[in-house]
């Protein structure tokens, strides 16, 4: 049995009759940039996240960049974040002209460790950029206190965490900016690139909407230097439809995680500690953008699963402080040992909402077979 890491075709088949008319309407009106579809998506996302305002942008990466631009963060400034995340987190900081400063992660949630973050703040730190990795929120209470005490802007990288919750509040609603991605593989994905920024501040959303459109407020009158960071109407229409189903999909992912826990409980590889399952920290709602295990002999296991037609992937094999393009930051191997250990052990297994019982059983059997045969 071939088990894909993700199968978006199954999702599309259930939504075809809603998505295709919405896309046709965009073509019939020829309103491809801005307009009612984008405005409706902004309102729906803001309401869902518990924020007052939304600003559609061209990608999750650009959501991070535009938020930094809105705070006038640039040369000489530092932004504190995690080294165990997708490249865009630190890449957006570099593109703003600022310097990313890393602090190590919590080994259970893979998110920024508040104590490590506090120790890394300097007089040049302007913003804190926590990541809600794999769909589990970071520890936002202590991180929020740190930002408030040190006068830092809070930019949440919630690109993997739409619908995740910390103590009853949705990811993206804690900081000055909450940044989301609509990349197709995300829990809430479009038909291409797209993103959203949510905020509770009317002045901030006004500035964001100017920056995404070349710094323009009145037509051809540019009050600041922005860029072309607009959300396409086609993407907005697709995302707005999918948002109606997000809660059901999130609960299906959570149910799949519980099913994996039951299936792995009976395996020797789990009982021996060769495989460790993801944990949800207290007072969190984990929405499992990825289902990430820790595995002994991870690379060999990954190769065997792929040979067996079981989808899997590593998020992420090289922490950011060891990426060649960030060599000038001056970090070295051993600086962030928790992140480095995670990078060597993590492996994502299929968790998409439409995963069947037979497919989940096949995944667990393939993992168990590797350790049994490799003993």
N, C-alpha and C positions, 0 to 999 in steps of 0.2 A: 504494500500500500504506500503510495506516494503521499506524504503529508507536507504541504507547503508551509513555510514560515508565515506567510500571509496570503490570503486569496481575496482580493478586492472584487473579483467577478461575482462571487456569491452575494456580496452586499449589493452590488449594482443591480442584480436581477430582481431584488426585492423593491428597488426604488426606481426602476426604469420608467414606469408610467407617471411618476411625479417629476423626475429630473428632465426628461426629454421635452415635455411641453414648456418647462421653465426656460430651458436653453433656447428653444425655438422663439419664445417671446423676446428674448434679448436680441436675437437676430432680426426679428421683425421690427423692433423699435430702433435697432442700430445704436442703442445706448450702451456701448461697450466699456466706457470709462466713467466711473462715478454714477450718479443717478439713483433712482429709487431702490434698485436691487442692493446696492452697496449700503445705502442708508438703512434699509430693513435689516441687513445682516449686522450692522453696527449696533442697532437697538437690541436685537435678539441676543447677541453675544454679551453685551453689557448687562442685560437683565439676568441672563443665565449665570454670569460670574459674580453677581452681586455688586456691580460697579455702576456708576452713574452714566458714564460715557464710553463709547467705543470709537476707534479710528482704524478703519481697514487699511492695510498696507500690503506690499507686494510679496512679502515672505516673513517667516519668523525671524530670520537673520536681520532683515531690514527693520523689523519691529524693535529689536534690541538697539540697532544703530540709531534709528530716529529718536528713540527715548534718550539715548546719550546726547544726541545733538540738541534735544529740547532742553537739557540741563546745562548746555554750553560747556560740556566736558570735552577737554582736548589736551593739547600739548602741556606737559608738566603735571598733569593730573594722574592719579592712580584710581583704578577700579578693582575692588576686591571680589574674587570669585573662586570657583573650584577648578582644579586641574583635571577632574574626572567628569567630563562632559563632552558633548559634540563640539566640534571645532568652532562653530559660529559664535559660541559664548565669548571666547577670548578674541576671536577674529574681529568681531564687531567693535571691541574695545580698541584694538590696534587701529582699525579703520577710522575711529573717531579722533585719533591722534594721542590718546591716553595710553597708559601702561597697565596691562593686567598684572595684578598681584595675586598669587595663589595662596590658599590655605587648605589644609588636608580635610578629609571627609570622615563622616561617621561610618564605621564598617558595616552597620546594619542597613541603614537607609541609602547609603552612597551619596548622601547630600552633605553640604557644607557643615563642618563641625563648628558650632558657635564659639567654643573656647579658642579653637585654632584661629577662627576669623578675628576674634577680638585681639589676639596677640599680633596679628598681621597688619592692623590698622596703623597708618602713619599720619603725619601732618599733611601729607599730599593726597590722602585718600579722599575722594569726592563722592564715591557711590559704592553701594553694596549690590552685587548681582548674584543672589542665590539661584540655584537651579533645582527644580522639582523633578529629579531624575527618575526615569522609567515609569512615572505616574504616581510617585509618592511624594507628598509635600515635605519640604525642608522644615526645620524647627523654627517657625516664624515668630513665635513670641520672643525668645532670646535674641534672634537676629534683628527683630524689629526694635527691641530695646537698644541694641548696639547701634543701629542706625540713628535712632532718636538721640541717644546720649552723645554721639560723635558728630551729629549734624550731617549725616550722609543721605543722599538720595537713595531710594530703594527701587531697584529695577528687577522685577521677578522674571526669570526665564522659566515660563510655564509652558514652553513649547511642547512638552511631553505630558502635560498634566491638566488638560481641560476637564473640569468636573471633579478633580481631586479635592479633598477637603482636609483642613487642619483645624481641629476643635470647632467644627461646624461651619467654618468659612471656606469659601471656594478659593483655590489657588488663583493668583492674579489679582485678588482683591485686597491684599495686605499692603502692598507698596504704593509708591507714587505712580508706578507703571506696571501693568501686567502684560507680558508679551506671549503671544500664541502663534503657532504655525499651523497652516492648513495643508502642509505637504501630504500627498495622497496616502502615505503609509501611516499617518497619525490617526489616533482614535477618532478625530473629527477632521477628515481630509477632504480636500477639494478635488478638482480634475486637473490639477497642476499646482504651481506655486501660489501661495497666498498667506496672509497673516493678519493679526489683529492686535491692537494695543487697547487695553481698558484702563480707565483712570477715574478717580472720583473728583477731579479738579477741572472745572470748566475752562480756566485759563490755559491749563496744560493741553487739553484736547484741542483747543483753538490753535495753539502753537504747533501741535503735531500735524494737524490737517494742513497748515500752511507749509510746514517743512516737507511733507510728502508730495507737494505740488510745486517744487522749485522755490519755496519761500514766498509764494504768491497768495495774496488775499483778494485784492481787486485784480481783475484781469490785466495781465502784463505790468503790474506794479509789484515789485519784489522787495519785501521789507527785510529779508534775510536770505542767506544762501541755503537752499534746501537741496532736494533731488527729486528724481522721479520714482517715488515709492508707493504708487497708487495700487489699490486692489481692483482687479478686473471685475466687471459686473457679472461675467459668466461664472467666475469662481464664487462670488458672493451668493449668487442664486443657488448654486449647488450646496454650499455650506449651510445656508439657511434651511434648506430642506432636510439635510442630514442632522442638523442640530435637534430637530424634533425627535429623533430616534436615539440620541446619544445616551440618555439615561438607561434605556433598555440594553444598549450595547455595552455600557460600562458594567451593568449588573451581570451580563453574560460573561464578560471577561473575569469578573470576580468569582463567578461560579466555576469557570474553567480553572482558576487558580486553586479553588477548594478541591476540585476533582483531582488535580495533579497531586495535592497534598495527600489525599486518600490513597491514590494509586502508588505513590512513592513510599508511603508508610510501610508497605509490605515488601519492599525490596531490600536486598542485602547491601546495595551501594548506598542507600540512605542510612540504614542502621549502622554501617561502618564509618559513616562520615565522609565517604568519598564524594557524595553529592549533598550539598546543603541548599535548602529551598529558600526562596525570598521570604523575608519577614516584614510584617506591617507593624510599624511603631504605634504605641498607644495614641488614641485620639486622632488617628489618621483615617481617611478614606483613600485607599490605594486603587487607582483605576487601571493599572497594569497595561500601560502603553507597551511595555515589554515584560515578559515573564523571565526573570534572570536568575539562574542557579549559579552556585559556585561549584566547580568541579575539579577534582584531581586529574592530572594529565589532560587538561582541557583541550589542547590542540589536537591530541590524538583522538579524543572523544568526538570532537567536531568533525574530523576527517571521516571517522567511521559512520557518524550519522548521515553525512552527505552521501557517502557510498551507499547507504541504505535508503536513500530518498526521503530522509527526514530533515525538514528545514531547520536551520539554526544559524545564529550569527553572533559575533562578538561586538558588543557595545561597551567599551572601546578598548582596542588592544594597546594603544600607546597614549598614556596620559599627556595632557597638553604641555606640561613643563619639559617633556622630553621630545617634543616635536622639533624637527630640524629648523623650521621657520621661526621658532621662538628661542633659538639658541642665544640670541643677543640679550635675553632677559636675565641670563646668568644662573639659571637653575641647573641642578645636576641630579643624577640618579641617587636615590636615597633621601632627597629633600622631603618627599611626601610618601612615606612608606605605605600608608593605608591605601592610597590611590594606586600605587604601583602594584600592590598585592591584588587588589581588585582587578586591575587590567590583565593580570596573568591568569585569573581564575574564572571570570564571569562568562556565561554562555546563555544566550536567549533562545527559548523554545517557543513553538507556536502557541499563541494565546488568543487569536482573533475570535470574535463573538460566535462565528458560525462553525467553529471547531466541533467535530462530532465526538461521541463517546469512543467510538472505534479508533479514531485518529489519535485521541489523547492516550488511549491504551497502547497504541502502536509506538508513540513517542517514548513512553516510559519503558516499554519492553526493549526498545532499541538501546536506551541508555543502560538498562540493567544488563543486557547482553554484552555490551562492551566491557563492563567491569568483570563480568563472569568469565568471559573468554580471555581477558587480559590479565587474569589473576596469576 
